[in-house]
Amino acid sequence: MSQFKGASAVRQSYPLSLDLHVRDPYVFVKGTTSDVRSRRDGDTHFAVRSASFWMAGGFDEPKGLLTLVEERTLTLAGQEQQVRISGTYRCHRKGMPGVGS
């Protein structure tokens, strides 16, 4: 969703591929390092916040599902714009050559 303050929201769906790395006490996703808020039974919740950006999500490792919500506030041509991206992603483990063999 993308929206200028006071205007109608524009919604767009599209496929997306991203990297997810879970390394206590952090999660790295979409180029952002987030703090792990809780981790139990393969279920990891994380969040990060700054003045113009926030991201929160959860990773259910047994099911391989990542749920993610992020929002950015931008100023374009003097107008404030909010961009929110949310989705559920199916995760697949990728091996690294020479690691774990």
N, C-alpha and C positions, 0 to 999 in steps of 0.2 A: 504494500500500500504506500502510495506517495501522495502527500497532500500539502498545499499551501495553506497557511492560516486563513480560515474563513472561506475556503473553497471546498468543492467536492473532492472526495478521495478517488484516486485512480488505482484499480486493482489489476494485477497481472500475475499469471501463473506461468512457471517455466521450470524445466528440469535443471538441477544443479548438482555438481559433484564437488565435494570438499574434503579436506583432510581433518581428522580428529586424532588427537594424541592425549591420552590420560596418563599423567605422571604425578602422583600425589606430591605436593599439595596443589597442583595446577592442572588445568585442562587447556590445551591449545587447539583452537578451532577458528577457521577463517582469518588467520593472521593475528588473532587476539589471544592473549594469555589471560585466563580467568581463574579465580580462586575456587577450589573445591569447597562447597558449603556443607555437603554431607556425602558419605559414601557407605553403603551397606548392601550386602548380598548382591553385588554386581550392579547396583543402581547408584549412579553418581550424579549429583546435582551441583551446578556451578553458576556463578554470576560475576559480573564486573560492571562498574558504573563510573562515568566521568560526567563533566558538565554538559557535553553534547552527544554522548553515546552511552547506551547500556545494552547488555546482552545477558540472557539467562537461558538455562537449558537443563536437560537431563539426558543421561545416557543409560539405557537399559542393556547392559552387556549380554545377558543370556539371550535376549530377543534380538540384539543387534540394532536397536532403534535409538536414534538421536532425535530429540525434540528441541527446537531452537527458536528463540525469539530475539530479535535485535532491533534497536531503533536509533536512528541518527537524526540530529537536528542540524540543518544547513541553512545558510543565508545566501540566497541567489537573487541578484538584481534588487537587493534591498528588501526582499521578502523572505520570511522564515518558512522553511519547508521541513516537514517531518517525513522520514522514510522508515517504514517498519517492514521487516522481513520475518516471516515465520514459516515453519515447516517441520515435517517429520521426515527423516532420512533413514534409509536402510543402510547399515554399515557392513562392510566386508573387510576382514583382516587382510592386510597385505604383508607378505613376508619380505625380509631383506636378505639378499644373498650373503651367505656366510654367518648369519646370526641364528643361533639356536640349532645349528646342524652339527 
